[in-house]
Amino acid sequence: MNKEGILLVITAPSGTGKTTIYRKLMEKRSDLSFCVSCTTRKKRRGEREGVDYRFIARKDFEGKVKRGDFIEWAEVHGELYGTDKKAFAKCVEGSRACIFDLDVQGALNFIKEFPEAVTVFIEPPSIDSLKERLLMRGTEDADTIKRRLDNAKKELAKKNYFQYIVVNKKIDDAVDEIERIIDEALKKKRG
């Protein structure tokens, strides 16, 4: 990463809108790059290999863990997620701001390695609104939704570990707020 660049970690409980937010940021700004994570979970409708995630078999993921190929990794909702060192290097190469879309556990692991990272926790307006969003997604069964909501309550308790908390009531407002955070962080980095 050039000396004026930043690492931007966006984290949230599942269904809070972090993926939509980073996509909108990427559409608005040419100075951002996105680090594609690896996962063992199944591809959701509309997701693309190598764009949203690298979807890999659990055995392959575990092999990468043993070889030390990840900067961070975590098991979340019964699936494995991780930031590959090669993808990281590619993202930060010459980038002004590299975005990482990480679950809360992975984000906490990431900032242990990179304490200089700018960290943003996306919070849902309420647990009821989060449940509604998960149901509207239509990608999980009832047991999975219950597990995700139970995990969300635990993840929300960790929000104060992050530098910024953005409540996602309206997606465009959340995007604007994170854009201000990016601009402020880049300005500080330049001195």
C-alpha positions as CSV (number, residue, x, y, z in Angstrom):
1,M,0.0,0.0,0.0
2,N,1.3,3.4,-0.7
3,K,2.2,5.4,2.4
4,E,-1.0,7.5,2.1
5,G,-3.3,4.6,1.8
6,I,-5.6,3.0,4.4
7,L,-7.0,-0.4,5.3
8,L,-10.8,-0.1,5.8
9,V,-12.5,-2.9,7.7
10,I,-16.3,-2.9,7.4
11,T,-17.9,-5.4,9.8
12,A,-21.5,-6.2,11.0
13,P,-23.8,-8.9,12.0
14,S,-25.1,-11.0,9.1
15,G,-27.9,-9.2,7.3
16,T,-27.0,-5.7,8.4
17,G,-26.1,-4.5,4.9
18,K,-22.3,-4.3,4.9
19,T,-22.0,-6.0,1.5
20,T,-24.5,-3.6,0.0
21,I,-22.7,-0.7,1.6
22,Y,-19.2,-1.6,0.3
23,R,-20.6,-2.3,-3.2
24,K,-22.2,1.2,-3.3
25,L,-18.9,2.7,-2.1
26,M,-17.1,0.9,-4.9
27,E,-19.5,2.3,-7.4
28,K,-19.1,5.9,-6.2
29,R,-15.3,5.9,-5.8
30,S,-12.5,5.0,-8.1
31,D,-9.9,5.2,-5.3
32,L,-11.1,2.1,-3.5
33,S,-10.2,-1.6,-4.0
34,F,-11.9,-4.6,-2.5
35,C,-10.1,-7.6,-1.0
36,V,-12.0,-10.7,-2.0
37,S,-12.2,-13.2,0.9
38,C,-12.4,-17.0,0.8
39,T,-15.3,-19.0,2.2
40,T,-16.6,-22.5,2.4
41,R,-20.2,-21.5,2.3
42,K,-22.4,-22.0,-0.7
43,K,-22.8,-19.2,-3.2
44,R,-25.9,-17.2,-2.8
45,R,-28.1,-16.0,-5.7
46,G,-26.4,-13.2,-7.6
47,E,-22.9,-13.8,-6.1
48,R,-20.0,-14.2,-8.4
49,E,-16.8,-16.3,-7.9
50,G,-13.8,-14.1,-7.5
51,V,-15.9,-11.0,-7.2
52,D,-17.9,-11.5,-4.0
53,Y,-15.9,-14.4,-2.5
54,R,-13.6,-17.2,-3.6
55,F,-15.8,-20.2,-2.8
56,I,-13.6,-23.1,-1.9
57,A,-14.1,-26.6,-0.4
58,R,-13.6,-27.0,3.3
59,K,-10.7,-29.3,2.8
60,D,-9.0,-26.8,0.5
61,F,-9.6,-24.0,3.1
62,E,-8.2,-26.1,5.9
63,G,-5.1,-26.8,3.8
64,K,-4.6,-23.1,3.3
65,V,-4.9,-22.6,7.1
66,K,-2.2,-25.3,7.7
67,R,0.1,-23.6,5.1
68,G,-0.4,-20.2,6.8
69,D,-2.0,-18.7,3.6
70,F,-4.4,-16.5,5.6
71,I,-3.9,-13.1,7.4
72,E,-7.0,-14.0,9.4
73,W,-9.6,-16.6,9.4
74,A,-12.6,-17.6,11.5
75,E,-15.5,-20.1,11.6
76,V,-18.8,-18.3,11.5
77,H,-22.3,-19.8,11.4
78,G,-20.6,-23.2,10.7
79,E,-18.6,-22.0,7.7
80,L,-15.0,-20.8,7.3
81,Y,-14.1,-17.3,6.1
82,G,-10.6,-15.9,5.6
83,T,-8.4,-13.2,4.1
84,D,-5.8,-14.8,1.8
85,K,-2.4,-13.2,1.9
86,K,-2.1,-13.0,-1.9
87,A,-5.5,-11.3,-2.3
88,F,-4.4,-8.9,0.5
89,A,-1.2,-8.0,-1.3
90,K,-3.0,-7.5,-4.6
91,C,-5.6,-5.3,-3.0
92,V,-3.2,-3.0,-1.2
93,E,-0.8,-2.7,-4.1
94,G,-1.0,1.0,-5.1
95,S,-4.5,1.4,-3.5
96,R,-5.5,4.5,-1.6
97,A,-8.1,2.6,0.4
98,C,-8.5,-1.2,0.5
99,I,-11.9,-2.4,1.8
100,F,-12.3,-5.6,3.8
101,D,-15.9,-6.9,4.3
102,L,-15.4,-9.1,7.4
103,D,-17.5,-10.8,10.0
104,V,-17.0,-9.5,13.5
105,Q,-14.7,-12.3,14.6
106,G,-12.6,-12.0,11.5
107,A,-12.4,-8.2,11.9
108,L,-11.2,-8.5,15.5
109,N,-8.5,-11.0,14.2
110,F,-7.6,-8.6,11.4
111,I,-7.0,-5.6,13.7
112,K,-4.7,-7.6,15.9
113,E,-2.5,-7.9,12.8
114,F,-3.2,-4.4,11.5
115,P,-4.0,-2.1,14.4
116,E,-3.7,0.9,12.1
117,A,-6.7,-0.2,10.1
118,V,-9.8,2.1,10.1
119,T,-12.6,0.0,11.5
120,V,-16.4,0.6,10.9
121,F,-19.1,-1.5,12.7
122,I,-22.4,-1.4,10.9
123,E,-25.3,-1.7,13.3
124,P,-28.9,-2.6,12.4
125,P,-31.6,-0.2,13.7
126,S,-32.9,-3.1,15.9
127,I,-32.9,-6.8,16.2
128,D,-36.4,-6.9,14.7
129,S,-35.3,-5.0,11.6
130,L,-32.3,-7.4,11.3
131,K,-34.7,-10.4,11.5
132,E,-36.9,-8.9,8.8
133,R,-33.8,-8.3,6.5
134,L,-32.7,-11.9,7.0
135,L,-36.2,-13.2,6.1
136,M,-36.4,-10.9,3.1
137,R,-33.1,-12.2,1.8
138,G,-34.7,-15.6,1.4
139,T,-31.4,-17.4,1.4
140,E,-31.5,-19.2,4.8
141,D,-33.8,-21.6,6.5
142,A,-35.5,-20.9,9.9
143,D,-32.7,-22.6,12.0
144,T,-30.0,-20.6,10.2
145,I,-31.8,-17.4,10.7
146,K,-32.2,-18.2,14.4
147,R,-28.5,-19.0,14.7
148,R,-27.6,-15.7,12.9
149,L,-29.8,-13.7,15.2
150,D,-28.3,-15.3,18.3
151,N,-24.8,-14.6,16.9
152,A,-25.8,-11.0,16.0
153,K,-26.7,-10.3,19.7
154,K,-23.2,-11.5,20.7
155,E,-21.6,-9.5,17.9
156,L,-23.5,-6.3,18.8
157,A,-21.9,-6.6,22.2
158,K,-18.5,-6.1,20.6
159,K,-19.3,-3.0,18.6
160,N,-17.3,-0.7,20.9
161,Y,-14.1,-2.5,19.8
162,F,-14.4,-0.6,16.5
163,Q,-13.5,3.0,15.8
164,Y,-16.8,4.0,14.2
165,I,-20.3,2.8,14.6
166,V,-22.7,3.5,11.8
167,V,-26.4,2.6,12.2
168,N,-27.8,1.4,8.9
169,K,-31.3,2.9,8.9
170,K,-31.1,4.1,5.3
171,I,-28.5,2.5,3.1
172,D,-27.6,5.8,1.3
173,D,-27.1,7.6,4.6
174,A,-24.8,4.9,5.9
175,V,-22.8,5.0,2.6
176,D,-22.4,8.8,2.9
177,E,-21.3,8.5,6.5
178,I,-18.6,5.9,5.7
179,E,-17.5,8.0,2.7
180,R,-16.9,10.8,5.2
181,I,-14.9,8.4,7.4
182,I,-12.8,7.4,4.4
183,D,-12.1,11.0,3.4
184,E,-11.2,11.9,7.0
185,A,-8.8,8.9,7.3
186,L,-7.1,9.7,4.0
187,K,-6.7,13.3,5.0
188,K,-5.1,12.3,8.3
189,K,-2.8,9.9,6.5
190,R,-1.5,12.6,4.2
191,G,-0.7,14.8,7.2
